[in-house]
Amino acid sequence: MRETRGALDPLLAEAGSPPDIVQGRRVVTSRREQIEVSEPRAGRMARIAPPRLQTMGDSGHRTATWLELFYDLSFVVAIAVLGGRLLADTSWTGVWSFFGYFALLWWLWASNTFYADRYDTDDLFYRLWSAAQMVAVLVLAASLAHGPSESTTVFAAGYAAARLVLLALYYRVYRHVTETRSLVRGYLIGFGAAAVVWTASVFVPDPVRFVVWGVALAIDLATPWVVRRQQATVPLDQSHLPERFGLFVILVLGESLAAVVSGLSHIGWSTSSLIAAILGVLLATLLWWLYFDNAEGSVVRRRSVEGRTWRPTGWIYTHLPLAAALAIVGVALDQAILAAGEEPMLTSQRWLLVGESPLPSCAWPSSRSHP
């Protein structure tokens, strides 16, 4: 370790400031580059640390942790399964079903991301609870797949379990982080009420169950708005949160690339299928380009004059239709490549491609930095 630090001394001198320690990693920023050096931590597997607020003061540039990236993989699976459902049924019923399930998965990911942004300590408890949530997400994915495992009852039970895990995490925060108890109390009440509704939905028959899910999701989405004044006093991280939402956009854009490979694997090589595949990659690249070129700067920043945090509620919620539209584009590309090698696309499939491709542009303004 001494040799490593010695080797970094010239870089530190060039940077002109001491290194930041962020989530167990040393981040050295010079005028030209940023170097991350692993900091081994003895007993990491068994380390137990109470949650603490990560976003107050100058915490430096935070990046996504390895645990967060691993956690995202469970949603890659779930969204891929959901895309397969839409691929099999491109009717209006299939599209609305896709949007409904996608909204539930997105909110599950987003609400856990908000927790990690403020309170992630990467200790033993948090890792185990995160693993429990991953199990719940994979159960959701299995319950969405066409086949013997498909079950709305299992989906309701898995979603309720995932929400209860989040409540357990917030209860731990309530006990240890006294300065944010007012905010966390609101979360426990709102998210707790929604979790009760989710649990009750397990025992409700279809199609009433879907109405109950809508009520539960409405309670969940309304909770941050109800406690918006308390949220203003507990800022979100201005580097970590935009990165996390950007990573989710990358996640759903990956479905477009997977669709190109899937389409070609079913029809083989031909001039028309190759042209369709190239156009599909170009479309995915254009959508990536538009989002990340407009995502420069921070969208979650504190006002230095007023001393309070800008509330990114609109920016956050607009990512729901954005991500859903990007995921649907992937499904439509799969259909387009298949049609290029076989029979013409059905009318519903044409609308899926033509109608959804422009939708992501509706959310680009929300990705820009705000004054």
C-alpha positions as CSV (number, residue, x, y, z in Angstrom):
1,M,0.0,0.0,0.0
2,R,2.9,2.4,0.8
3,E,4.4,1.7,-2.7
4,T,1.0,2.5,-4.3
5,R,0.6,5.8,-2.4
6,G,4.2,6.7,-3.2
7,A,3.5,6.2,-6.9
8,L,0.5,8.5,-6.7
9,D,2.4,11.4,-5.0
10,P,3.3,13.2,-8.2
11,L,-0.3,13.0,-9.4
12,L,-1.5,14.3,-6.1
13,A,0.9,17.2,-6.3
14,E,-0.3,18.0,-9.8
15,A,-4.0,17.9,-8.7
16,G,-3.2,20.4,-5.9
17,S,-5.6,18.8,-3.4
18,P,-5.8,15.7,-1.3
19,P,-7.6,12.7,-2.6
20,D,-11.2,12.0,-1.9
21,I,-12.2,8.6,-0.3
22,V,-15.5,7.5,-1.8
23,Q,-17.1,4.2,-1.0
24,G,-13.8,2.5,-0.2
25,R,-12.0,3.8,-3.3
26,R,-9.4,6.5,-3.6
27,V,-10.3,9.0,-6.4
28,V,-7.4,11.2,-7.6
29,T,-8.4,13.9,-10.0
30,S,-5.8,15.8,-12.0
31,R,-6.3,18.3,-14.8
32,R,-6.2,15.5,-17.4
33,E,-7.4,12.3,-15.8
34,Q,-9.1,10.6,-12.9
35,I,-7.5,7.5,-11.4
36,E,-9.3,5.1,-9.1
37,V,-7.2,2.9,-6.9
38,S,-8.8,0.1,-4.9
39,E,-8.5,0.4,-1.1
40,P,-8.5,-3.1,0.4
41,R,-10.5,-3.2,3.6
42,A,-9.8,-5.9,6.2
43,G,-12.8,-7.9,7.2
44,R,-15.1,-6.3,4.5
45,M,-17.2,-9.5,4.4
46,A,-18.1,-9.2,8.0
47,R,-18.1,-5.4,8.4
48,I,-21.2,-4.0,10.0
49,A,-21.6,-0.2,10.0
50,P,-24.7,1.8,10.7
51,P,-26.2,3.7,7.8
52,R,-25.1,7.4,7.5
53,L,-26.0,10.2,5.3
54,Q,-23.7,10.4,2.3
55,T,-24.8,13.5,0.5
56,M,-24.2,16.3,3.1
57,G,-21.1,18.4,2.8
58,D,-18.4,18.0,0.1
59,S,-18.2,14.2,-0.4
60,G,-16.3,14.6,-3.7
61,H,-17.2,12.8,-7.0
62,R,-19.2,9.6,-6.2
63,T,-19.6,6.9,-8.7
64,A,-21.8,3.7,-8.8
65,T,-20.5,0.9,-6.6
66,W,-19.8,-2.6,-7.7
67,L,-22.8,-3.7,-5.7
68,E,-25.1,-1.3,-7.5
69,L,-23.9,-2.6,-10.9
70,F,-24.4,-6.2,-9.8
71,Y,-27.9,-5.3,-8.5
72,D,-28.8,-3.8,-11.9
73,L,-28.2,-7.2,-13.6
74,S,-31.4,-8.6,-12.0
75,F,-33.3,-5.8,-13.8
76,V,-31.6,-6.6,-17.1
77,V,-33.1,-10.1,-16.8
78,A,-36.5,-8.8,-15.8
79,I,-36.7,-6.2,-18.6
80,A,-35.5,-8.8,-21.2
81,V,-38.4,-11.1,-20.1
82,L,-40.9,-8.3,-20.3
83,G,-39.6,-7.5,-23.8
84,G,-40.2,-11.1,-24.7
85,R,-43.8,-10.8,-23.6
86,L,-44.4,-7.8,-25.8
87,L,-42.6,-9.5,-28.7
88,A,-45.2,-12.3,-28.5
89,D,-48.2,-9.9,-28.3
90,T,-47.9,-6.5,-30.0
91,S,-51.6,-5.7,-29.7
92,W,-52.8,-2.7,-27.7
93,T,-53.4,-5.1,-24.8
94,G,-49.8,-6.2,-25.0
95,V,-48.4,-2.7,-25.1
96,W,-50.5,-1.5,-22.1
97,S,-49.5,-4.6,-20.2
98,F,-45.8,-3.9,-21.0
99,F,-46.1,-0.2,-19.8
100,G,-47.8,-1.3,-16.6
101,Y,-45.3,-3.9,-15.6
102,F,-42.4,-1.7,-16.7
103,A,-43.6,1.1,-14.5
104,L,-43.6,-1.3,-11.5
105,L,-40.1,-2.6,-12.3
106,W,-38.7,1.0,-12.9
107,W,-40.1,2.3,-9.6
108,L,-38.6,-0.7,-7.7
109,W,-35.2,0.1,-9.2
110,A,-35.6,3.9,-8.7
111,S,-36.7,3.8,-5.1
112,N,-33.8,1.5,-4.2
113,T,-31.5,3.9,-6.1
114,F,-32.7,6.9,-4.0
115,Y,-31.9,4.9,-0.8
116,A,-28.4,4.0,-2.0
117,D,-27.8,7.6,-3.1
118,R,-28.3,8.9,0.4
119,Y,-27.5,6.1,2.8
120,D,-25.4,3.3,1.1
121,T,-22.6,2.2,3.5
122,D,-21.8,-1.1,1.7
123,D,-21.7,-3.1,4.9
124,L,-22.8,-6.7,5.5
125,F,-26.4,-5.9,6.3
126,Y,-26.8,-3.7,3.2
127,R,-25.2,-6.4,0.9
128,L,-27.5,-9.1,2.3
129,W,-30.7,-7.0,2.0
130,S,-29.6,-6.1,-1.6
131,A,-29.2,-9.8,-2.4
132,A,-32.7,-10.4,-1.0
133,Q,-34.1,-7.7,-3.3
134,M,-32.3,-9.3,-6.3
135,V,-34.0,-12.6,-5.4
136,A,-37.4,-10.8,-5.4
137,V,-36.7,-9.2,-8.8
138,L,-35.7,-12.5,-10.3
139,V,-38.9,-14.0,-8.9
140,L,-40.8,-11.2,-10.6
141,A,-39.0,-12.0,-13.9
142,A,-39.9,-15.6,-13.7
143,S,-43.5,-14.8,-12.9
144,L,-43.7,-12.7,-16.1
145,A,-42.3,-15.3,-18.4
146,H,-44.7,-17.2,-20.6
147,G,-44.9,-20.8,-19.3
148,P,-45.6,-22.7,-16.0
149,S,-44.0,-20.0,-13.9
150,E,-46.3,-17.2,-15.2
151,S,-48.4,-16.0,-12.2
152,T,-49.8,-12.7,-11.1
153,T,-50.1,-14.0,-7.6
154,V,-46.3,-14.8,-7.5
155,F,-45.6,-11.3,-9.0
156,A,-47.6,-9.7,-6.2
157,A,-45.9,-11.7,-3.5
158,G,-42.4,-10.9,-5.0
159,Y,-43.1,-7.2,-5.3
160,A,-44.5,-7.0,-1.8
161,A,-41.3,-8.8,-0.5
162,A,-39.1,-6.3,-2.4
163,R,-40.9,-3.3,-0.8
164,L,-40.7,-4.9,2.6
165,V,-36.9,-5.2,2.2
166,L,-36.8,-1.4,1.4
167,L,-38.8,-0.7,4.5
168,A,-36.4,-2.7,6.6
169,L,-33.5,-0.6,5.2
170,Y,-35.3,2.7,5.9
171,Y,-36.2,1.5,9.4
172,R,-32.5,1.0,10.1
173,V,-31.8,4.5,8.8
174,Y,-34.6,5.9,11.1
175,R,-32.8,4.4,14.1
176,H,-29.3,5.5,13.3
177,V,-29.5,8.8,11.2
178,T,-31.3,11.2,13.5
179,E,-30.9,14.3,11.3
180,T,-33.2,12.8,8.6
181,R,-35.8,11.2,10.8
182,S,-38.5,13.6,9.6
183,L,-38.0,12.5,6.0
184,V,-37.6,8.8,6.7
185,R,-40.7,8.8,8.9
186,G,-42.7,10.0,5.8
187,Y,-41.1,7.3,3.7
188,L,-42.0,4.6,6.3
189,I,-45.6,5.8,6.4
190,G,-46.1,6.1,2.6
191,F,-44.1,3.2,1.4
192,G,-45.4,1.1,4.3
193,A,-49.0,1.8,3.3
194,A,-48.2,0.8,-0.2
195,A,-46.5,-2.4,1.0
196,V,-49.7,-3.3,2.9
197,V,-51.7,-2.8,-0.3
198,W,-49.2,-5.0,-2.2
199,T,-49.5,-7.7,0.4
200,A,-53.3,-7.6,0.3
201,S,-53.2,-7.9,-3.5
202,V,-51.8,-11.4,-3.2
203,F,-55.2,-12.5,-1.9
204,V,-57.3,-10.6,-4.5
205,P,-58.4,-12.4,-7.7
206,D,-57.8,-11.1,-11.2
207,P,-58.6,-8.6,-12.7
208,V,-59.3,-6.7,-9.5
209,R,-55.7,-7.4,-8.5
210,F,-54.5,-5.0,-11.2
211,V,-56.6,-2.2,-9.8
212,V,-55.1,-2.8,-6.4
213,W,-51.7,-2.7,-7.9
214,G,-52.5,0.7,-9.4
215,V,-53.6,2.0,-6.0
216,A,-50.3,0.7,-4.5
217,L,-48.2,2.3,-7.2
218,A,-50.1,5.6,-6.9
219,I,-49.3,5.7,-3.1
220,D,-45.7,4.9,-3.8
221,L,-45.3,7.6,-6.4
222,A,-47.2,10.2,-4.3
223,T,-45.0,9.7,-1.2
224,P,-42.0,11.7,-2.4
225,W,-44.3,14.5,-3.5
226,V,-46.0,14.6,0.0
227,V,-42.6,14.8,1.8
228,R,-41.0,17.2,-0.8
229,R,-40.3,19.8,1.9
230,Q,-38.4,17.3,4.0
231,Q,-36.6,16.1,0.9
232,A,-35.4,19.6,0.1
233,T,-33.3,19.5,3.4
234,V,-31.7,16.1,2.5
235,P,-30.0,16.5,-0.8
236,L,-29.4,13.9,-3.4
237,D,-25.9,13.5,-4.7
238,Q,-25.3,15.7,-7.8
239,S,-22.8,13.3,-9.4
240,H,-24.0,9.8,-8.3
241,L,-27.7,10.1,-9.0
242,P,-27.5,11.3,-12.7
243,E,-24.9,8.6,-13.3
244,R,-27.3,5.9,-11.9
245,F,-30.2,7.0,-14.1
246,G,-27.8,7.2,-17.1
247,L,-26.8,3.6,-16.4
248,F,-30.4,2.6,-16.5
249,V,-30.8,4.2,-19.9
250,I,-27.8,2.2,-21.0
251,L,-29.4,-0.9,-19.6
252,V,-32.6,-0.5,-21.7
253,L,-30.6,0.6,-24.8
254,G,-28.8,-2.7,-24.5
255,E,-32.1,-4.3,-25.4
256,S,-32.0,-2.7,-28.8
257,L,-28.6,-4.2,-29.5
258,A,-29.7,-7.6,-28.2
259,A,-32.8,-7.3,-30.5
260,V,-30.5,-6.9,-33.5
261,V,-28.6,-10.2,-32.7
262,S,-31.9,-11.9,-31.9
263,G,-33.5,-10.9,-35.2
264,L,-30.5,-12.0,-37.2
265,S,-30.2,-15.3,-35.4
266,H,-33.7,-16.3,-36.5
267,I,-33.5,-15.4,-40.2
268,G,-29.8,-15.7,-41.1
269,W,-27.9,-13.4,-43.5
270,S,-29.4,-11.6,-46.4
271,T,-29.1,-8.1,-47.8
272,S,-32.4,-6.9,-46.4
273,S,-31.8,-8.3,-43.0
274,L,-28.3,-6.9,-42.8
275,I,-29.5,-3.4,-43.8
276,A,-32.3,-3.6,-41.2
277,A,-29.7,-4.6,-38.5
278,I,-27.4,-1.8,-39.4
279,L,-30.3,0.7,-39.3
280,G,-31.3,-0.7,-35.9
281,V,-27.8,-0.1,-34.5
282,L,-27.8,3.4,-35.9
283,L,-31.1,4.1,-34.3
284,A,-29.9,2.9,-30.9
285,T,-26.7,5.0,-31.3
286,L,-28.7,8.1,-32.2
287,L,-30.9,7.6,-29.1
288,W,-27.8,7.2,-26.9
289,W,-26.2,10.3,-28.5
290,L,-29.3,12.5,-27.9
291,Y,-29.6,11.5,-24.3
292,F,-26.0,11.7,-23.1
293,D,-25.1,14.8,-25.1
294,N,-28.0,16.5,-23.3
295,A,-27.1,15.1,-19.9
296,E,-24.0,17.2,-19.5
297,G,-23.8,18.9,-16.2
298,S,-25.6,18.2,-13.0
299,V,-29.4,18.0,-12.8
300,V,-29.3,17.6,-9.0
301,R,-27.5,20.7,-7.7
302,R,-27.7,22.8,-4.5
303,R,-28.3,26.5,-4.9
304,S,-25.3,28.1,-3.3
305,V,-27.2,31.4,-2.8
306,E,-30.3,30.0,-1.3
307,G,-28.6,27.1,0.5
308,R,-31.2,24.5,-0.5
309,T,-31.5,21.6,-3.0
310,W,-33.1,21.8,-6.4
311,R,-35.9,19.2,-6.4
312,P,-35.4,16.9,-9.4
313,T,-38.9,15.3,-9.2
314,G,-39.8,16.2,-12.8
315,W,-36.4,15.0,-14.1
316,I,-36.7,11.7,-12.3
317,Y,-40.3,10.9,-13.2
318,T,-39.8,11.8,-16.8
319,H,-37.3,8.9,-17.0
320,L,-40.1,6.4,-16.6
321,P,-41.8,7.0,-20.1
322,L,-38.3,7.6,-21.5
323,A,-36.9,4.2,-20.4
324,A,-40.2,2.4,-21.3
325,A,-40.1,3.9,-24.9
326,L,-36.4,2.9,-25.3
327,A,-37.2,-0.7,-24.2
328,I,-40.1,-0.9,-26.7
329,V,-37.9,0.4,-29.5
330,G,-35.7,-2.7,-28.9
331,V,-38.7,-5.0,-29.3
332,A,-39.8,-3.1,-32.5
333,L,-36.3,-3.5,-34.0
334,D,-36.5,-7.3,-33.4
335,Q,-39.7,-7.3,-35.3
336,A,-38.4,-5.1,-38.1
337,I,-35.3,-7.4,-38.7
338,L,-37.5,-10.5,-38.7
339,A,-39.9,-8.8,-41.2
340,A,-36.9,-7.9,-43.5
341,G,-36.1,-11.6,-44.0
342,E,-39.6,-13.0,-44.0
343,E,-43.1,-11.7,-44.4
344,P,-44.1,-8.0,-44.1
345,M,-44.7,-6.5,-40.6
346,L,-48.2,-6.6,-39.2
347,T,-49.9,-3.2,-38.8
348,S,-49.5,-3.3,-35.0
349,Q,-45.8,-4.0,-35.4
350,R,-45.4,-1.1,-37.7
351,W,-47.1,1.2,-35.3
352,L,-44.8,-0.1,-32.5
353,L,-41.7,0.9,-34.4
354,V,-42.9,4.1,-36.0
355,G,-44.9,5.3,-32.9
356,E,-42.3,4.5,-30.2
357,S,-39.1,5.6,-31.9
358,P,-39.9,9.4,-31.5
359,L,-41.1,9.1,-27.9
360,P,-37.7,9.2,-26.2
361,S,-37.1,12.7,-27.7
362,C,-40.0,13.9,-25.5
363,A,-37.9,13.4,-22.4
364,W,-34.6,14.9,-23.7
365,P,-35.3,18.4,-22.3
366,S,-35.7,16.9,-18.8
367,S,-32.1,15.5,-19.1
368,R,-30.5,18.9,-19.5
369,S,-28.8,20.6,-16.7
370,H,-30.9,23.3,-15.0
371,P,-29.8,26.6,-13.5
